[in-house]
Amino acid sequence: MKFDERQPGKVRIDDNKIAGLSIDELTISNLQKLISKREISVPELTKDMLDRIEKLDSMLGCYINVIGEQAMERAKEVQEKLDRGEINSPLAGIPMALKDNICTDGIPTTCGSKMLADFVPPYDAHVVKRLYDNGAILLGKVNMDEFAMGSSTETSYYKKTINPWDPERVPGGSSGGSAAAVAAGEAVYSLGSDTGGSIRNPASFCGCVGLKPTYGLVSRYGLIAYASSFDQIGPITRNVTDCALVLNAIAGHDPMDLTSSKKEHPDYTKALVNDVKGLKIGIPREFMDENGNGMEKSVKDAVLNAVRVFLELGAECIEVSIPALEYVVPMYYIIALAEASSNLARYDGIRYGYRTPDYKNLEELCKRSRSEGFGKEVKRRILLGTYVLSSGYYDEYYKKALKSRMVLIQQFKAAFEKCDIIIGPVTPTTAYRIGEKIDDPLKMYMEDVFTAPANIAGLPAMSIPCGVDMKSLPIGLQLIGRPFDESTILRAAYTFETHTVEGWKNG
């Protein structure tokens, strides 16, 4: 790993190439061409990726668990299937990583917590089965905020992950390991989970593409729950094309998930059209009020510049208003923490998970196991969630938050009667320094002010790179679409990327 002297702080991870490709070229499409032309074999590619992880990850801290031996065995199997013509998928032979709250049969799944340090699932999550069916090669499980509770990957029990753009800064969270691994070339793509922005936030901080699908489009079976009515699994990739390819593989109905939609999804690669003429783009005035949400000027300028790009390409931009956005942070945290307190009640030291070695009776076993097994942030959120559900506070907090949620959903619906997509910032700031906000929960929670609305309303939303700030740190642009209309935001993102990505990376 080297540092660029011309841009202090920016990390240039250019020690070596993978399959002859630089990190910016390390995409599913490029690698699949090399594999199909037999310019590289799947085992060779997998070995190159594992060597890169061994070389870099002691500094970056992306992985909790690397499964090198299993990855090489699977690489050989996939290569044999390719040779026999038994598999035909753009993901066949492509190495990837999974956030460590997605269950994997026979491979530890820790949720970044001491509580699940020894948990080995007896089954694969639905998305894992889908990827395996497409010939994907799993390299390992990547770091995350404990039980997905955080925006910086600093609450993990195991380690802190750093941002490949600057070793003094966070990669975002809670899917920080997923985004950092892709940005550093330690995985070609990854899956994360998004409860209030946990895919889009780290994608923005690390200069990647990250998509939170519509609630119900991707099965949650095998995803260890944080807040069940918000959680969604989605891809983090190097570009929009790769995002569409991964989404094609993981989207679709799953009878094991009662919230899984039976709606047929299209081939998302057909949405990759370089054309936004006539597309109506809404800009919520509540998103652009930098005084009310702590947005840095560089972030606002990058978003407004993106608006100008869309206008030049033939799109129409209109201002919309979603007044309930003012209450998004309290609305989100009341509902999410209430659900979390219920979901995490199962970890009691009896059935599975961490069990304290020192206890005198059943009550003490439960108390000590939970006190010792959960970290500070998780315990804070359980306490707050239990509080808003308690007698006397249920109506005052939780019930009001649910009513507010319905108001927000209706206001989004009204906004989409005027526009096709909504755009805005992903986060109020670019990546901040490690330790800067970890001791101030309110500042940390405000990182979700722009991303949580899509989770609350169940809408698809993605982050794409749209520039860098004065410190050469990436800035993300957020695109929000109608329910199950991932195609439109993919088309807009692809068009924007086609006309801008080289410019911002070089400038």
HELIX and SHEET records of a PDB file:
HELIX    1   1 ILE A   23  GLU A   25  5                                   3    
HELIX    2   2 ILE A   28  SER A   36  1                                   9    
HELIX    3   3 VAL A   42  LEU A   60  1                                  19    
HELIX    4   4 GLY A   68  ARG A   84  1                                  17    
HELIX    5   5 LYS A  114  LEU A  116  5                                   3    
HELIX    6   6 HIS A  126  ASP A  133  1                                   8    
HELIX    7   7 GLU A  146  ALA A  148  5                                   3    
HELIX    8   8 GLY A  176  ALA A  183  1                                   8    
HELIX    9   9 ARG A  200  CYS A  206  1                                   7    
HELIX   10  10 VAL A  240  ILE A  250  1                                  11    
HELIX   11  11 TYR A  268  ALA A  271  5                                   4    
HELIX   12  12 GLU A  290  ASN A  293  1                                   4    
HELIX   13  13 LYS A  297  GLU A  312  1                                  16    
HELIX   14  14 PRO A  323  TYR A  327  5                                   5    
HELIX   15  15 VAL A  328  ASN A  343  1                                  16    
HELIX   16  16 LEU A  344  ARG A  346  5                                   3    
HELIX   17  17 LEU A  362  GLY A  373  1                                  12    
HELIX   18  18 LYS A  376  LEU A  389  1                                  14    
HELIX   19  19 TYR A  394  LYS A  399  3                                   6    
HELIX   20  20 LYS A  400  ALA A  415  1                                  16    
HELIX   21  21 PRO A  441  TYR A  445  1                                   5    
HELIX   22  22 MET A  446  ASP A  448  5                                   3    
HELIX   23  23 ALA A  452  ALA A  457  1                                   6    
HELIX   24  24 GLU A  486  ASN A  506  1                                  21    
SHEET    1   A 2 LYS A   2  PHE A   3  0                                        
SHEET    2   A 2 VAL A  11  ARG A  12 -1                                        
SHEET    1   B11 TYR A  63  VAL A  66  0                                        
SHEET    2   B11 ILE A 137  VAL A 142 -1                                        
SHEET    3   B11 PRO A  95  LYS A  99  1                                        
SHEET    4   B11 TYR A 189  ASP A 194  1                                        
SHEET    5   B11 GLN A 232  THR A 237 -1                                        
SHEET    6   B11 VAL A 209  LYS A 212 -1                                        
SHEET    7   B11 ALA A 461  VAL A 468 -1                                        
SHEET    8   B11 PRO A 474  GLY A 481 -1                                        
SHEET    9   B11 ILE A 421  PRO A 425 -1                                        
SHEET   10   B11 LYS A 280  PRO A 284  1                                        
SHEET   11   B11 GLU A 316  VAL A 320  1                                        
END                                                                             
